[in-house]
Amino acid sequence: MPRKARIDAPGALHHVIVRGIERGKIFRSDSDRQNFLNRLGKLIPETHTDCFAWALIPNHVHLLLRTGSIPVSLLMSRLLTGYALWFNKKYQRHGQLFQNRYKSVLCQEEPYLKELVRYIHLNPLRAGLVDDLTKLDNYPWCGHSFLMHGIRKTKKTKQIWQNVDYIYGLFSAKKGLARARYRIFIEKGIGEDRHSALTGGGLLRSIGGWTALKELREAGLRVKGDERILGDSDFVQNVLKSAKEEFEEKYELKAKGYDFERVVRRVAEVLAMDVAGVMALGKSPQTVKARSLLCFWVHRRLGMTTIEIGRRLSISQSAVSRSSTRGQKIAKEGCFELIA
């Protein structure tokens, strides 16, 4: 069965899980972990993304992100591609570093945000990387320590990108009281296995699993579930409706004859340049502007993959992602529309 497309939208909350291929380590040293965080810390503000929780385990990563106007797929593509290339070069290895594509579950913020923060931040304790909560309080490779001690700007860790204030606000308007209540909340979660309740499936998990679902159906009640989404039935329905509308827009554009070549011509038209100029290599401001707008429209509006776009333009996937991000800003500032 083909895998389903990712679901995203501005302001969407995502629980992202990245695993090493064949459960292999993706972090072998603290310098590896710091390199990963440096990359993440650069991309979070660039993509206007909020990061509420994170944990680095030797063979996997958990992130809790809320997207801005830039899709989570662009952030993750740049993060994972760059880190994998660096890791392979450092350790003189070849091939995939990560297991297939990362998992991303779109989550309903209420009531799941606090539960997800707790689940993610207890991962190092569950994995045996620390012995108890006191040691977790000071563990540098998990967002919990920065919630316990505030933003620490040391030479080793410059954690200015984690949105600790938003999480404090879930517990109290006063930081000291919020921190104390947060720790109590975390401590209550020790020993609980909440994984099965926080991994997607729409309403299925929250209503008590398959047995409860069967009872509801026998009573004539229907619920909507989707493994890409964590939330109640109405939330799942609304997300799927939005995703369908996005899909239908792509289908409509293609039905009207909008393919790569058609978009190239449209970019040339709105920027008053010739087609060859749009496709030209080089770093002149006009060329960069044209290719950025092109990448945005064919990737975000037509749904072309970064691999295919990169092949056509002779640039890397990460370059396509960066160009697409620039292109969105260019389209907004210039009031450029794909459809004339």
N, C-alpha and C positions, 0 to 999 in steps of 0.2 A: 504494500500500500504506500503510495507516495506520501512524504511527510507534508504536513500542513504548513502554510505560510505563517510567518511571524505576524503578530498583531501589535500595533503600536499606535499612539496618538499623542499629541502634545499634552503634557501633564500626567501621563500614564505612569503608574508605579509598577516596577519590574523587579522580581526576584530572579537574579541571573546566577547560573551555576556553570562553572567552567571546569572540566575534568581533564586530567592528563590521559593520553592515549594508553590503553591497556592498564589503566590505573597507575601509570608511571608518574614519577615525581616531575613537577613543573618548577619546583623551587629546590635547589640543592644547597643554598647558602643564604645568609642574610643579605649579601650583596644582590642576589637574584630578587629577593623580596623587595628590596629597596628600589631596584630598577623598575619593577612592575608598578610600585606605588608612585614613583616619579612620573611614569607615563600616564597613569590614571589621574594623578594630581594636575597634570598639564591639560588633559582632555576634559575634565569635569567643568572648569570655567569656560573653556573654548566652546563647548557644546551646550552651555547653559543648563547643565544637568545637576540635579541634587543627588548627593550620596548620603544616605541615612545610616547604613550599616555595611560592614565588610569584614571578611575574615580570610586570611591566607593559610591554607592547610598544605602540607607538602605536595599532595597530588590533586588538589582542587581549590577553587576560589568561590566564595559567596559574595555577591554584591546586592544591595538594595538601592535601586536608582529610580528617580522620577525624572522623566525626560522633559526638556523644554521644547523648543521648536525643531531640534535636531533628533532624528530617530535614534533609538538605542543601538540599532544595527550598525550605524556609522561609527559611533563611539567604540563599540566592541570590535569592529573590523580593524580600526586603526590601532587599538590597544593590543589585540591578540596577534595581529600580523607583525607589528613592530617588535613585540616582546619575543615572539617565536624566532624571528630572524636573528635577534641579538643573542638569545639563548643558544641556538644552534651554532652560531659562530664562536661563542665563548667556549662551548664544550666540544667543538669539532664533531658535531653530529649532523645527520641528515634526516629528512622525512618529517612527518607530522609530529607536533608536540602535543596538540590537544585532541581529545576524543570527539570525532565528528564535529558537529557544530554545537556551540554552547546552548544550554537550555535557558529559556526565558519565559517566566510565568507572569502574565499581566494580572495585577492584584487590585482588589477593591480596598481602598485605603482604610475605610472603617468597616469592619473591626480588626483588620489584619495587620496594619502597620506596626503597632506595638508588638504583636506576637512575632512578626517576622524579624524585627530588631532583636528580640530576645533569642529566638531560635538561631539566628546567624551568629550573634555574639557569644553564644555558649558553645559553638562548634569546637574551638580549641580545647575546651575542657572535656567535651565528649570524645574528642580524638586522642586524649591523653597527652597533649602537648604541654599542658599545665596541670598541676595536681589539685588545685582548689581555686575558689573564687578570689581569694586574696592575691594569688599569683596572676590570675587572669586580669585583675585590676591594673597590673603593670606590664602585661604582655604587649609588646610593641606592634605585633602583626595582626591586630584586630581592633576594630573601631571602639570596642568597649572601653579600652584604656583611655581613649581620648574623651569619652563621655565622663569618665571618672575623674580625670585630671584637667580637663579643659584643653584648649588648643595649645600644644607645646611646640614652640619654634626653636628647636635645637639644630645643631649641625647635622645630626643623623636623620631627624624626622621633621619635616616642615608641613605639618598636617593642617593646612589652611583651607582645604577643600571639603572637608567633612562637615555636613550641616548639623552640628551638635545643638545649636539653639532651637531648631525646630523640634528635636526630640525632647529637649528639656521642657519645651512648652507643652508637651503632652502630659507632663506630670505636675508642673507648677510654674507660675510666673517668676518665682524667685529661684535663681540658679542653685543656690545651696540646698534648698528644700527639694528642688527637682532632681538633683543628683542623688540625694538620699533616697527618695522614693523610687527612682530608677533602679538603684542597686537592690532595693528590697524586691522589686518586680523581677529583676534578673535572678535573684537568689531563689525565688519561688519556682522558677522554671527548671532548676537543677533536678535531674532525675526524671523529668517528664519527657516522653518521646512524642514530640509534636510533628515529626517529619511528615507522616502520612496525612496530616491535616493541613499542611501548608505547601503542597506541591501541585496545586491545580486541580482541575476536574469540576469547575463550576460549583454548583451547590452540593454535589455528591459528598464531598468530605464533611462539610459543615452540618449536614443533616444526619450523619451517623453511618455512612457507608452504604453498601449494596442492600443490606437487609432493610434499612429504613427506606431506601429508595423503592424497593419492591412493595413495601407496605403502602407507600404513597400512591404508587401506580395501581395497586389493587383497589384503592379507595377512589380511583378515577382522577387523581391529581397528577399533573405532569410537571417535570422540572427540566431545565436546560443545563447541560454539562459540556465542558470542553477542557481537555487537559492543558490547554495553553492559558487558561484563565482561572483565577481563584476569586470567588465572590458568590453572592447570592444569585438566584435565577434571573431577577430583573437586570442586575449588573451584567451578567453573561449575555443576555439577550441584547442589551444596548451595545455592548462591545462588538458582538457579532454583526449587528446591523450596521454599525459604523464601518467595520472591516469590509462588509459586502458593498457598501456604497463606494469605498475606495477602489475595490476591485472593479466595480461597474464603471467607474470613471476611466480606469485603464483600458477596459474593454471598449468603451465608447470612443476613446481616442484612437485606438487601433482600428476600430471599425470605420472611422473617418479617414483612415489612410495615414495616420501619424506613426511613422516608423523612424529609425535613426536618421535616414537621409532627409526626411521631411522636417525633422526638428533642426537639423543642421541649416537647412534653408531658412527656417523661421528665425533662428539666431542671427543669421546674416542679415535678414530683413530688419529686425528690430534694432540692430546695432549699426545699420547702414554700412555694411562691409560685404566683400564677396565671399562665396562659399570656401574658396581655397584658403582665405585668411582665417576662417573659423577652424579649419582642420590643420593649419600650419603648426609646426613645432616652433618653439621659441618662448621667450619670457617677456616679450613686450607687453605693456599694460593692456592693450586692446586684445591681443591674443589670449592672455590669461583670463580676461573678462569673458571673452566669447566661449572659451572652452569650459569655464566654470558654469556659465549659464546652460551650456549644452549638457554638461554632466548632471546638473540639477534636474533639468527637464526629462532627460531620457531615463535617469535612475529613479527619481522620486515620482514622476508623473506617468511614465510608461512602464516602469517596473523592470527595466533592464538590470542585469546583475553588474556589479563592479568588475567582475572578471571579463565579461563580454565588452563592456565599455573600454576597459583598459586595453584589451586586445585591439580594438578598432582605433584607439588613439595612441597606441604604443607607449602607454604609461602604466605604472603599477596600480594595484587595487587601492593602496593607501592614498595615492595621488588622486585617484578618482573620488574617494571619500572626502578628501580635503576640498577638492574642486566643487563637489556637490554642495558642501556646506557654504562655500563662498558664493556659489551660484544662487542659493536661496536668498541670501542677503542682497545680491545684485538685482534679482527679480523684484524683490519687495521695494528696494529703494528707487529703482527705475520704473516701477509700475509696469513691468513687462509681462504680457500674457502669452501663454503658449498658443491658444486659439485666437486667431485674428478677429 
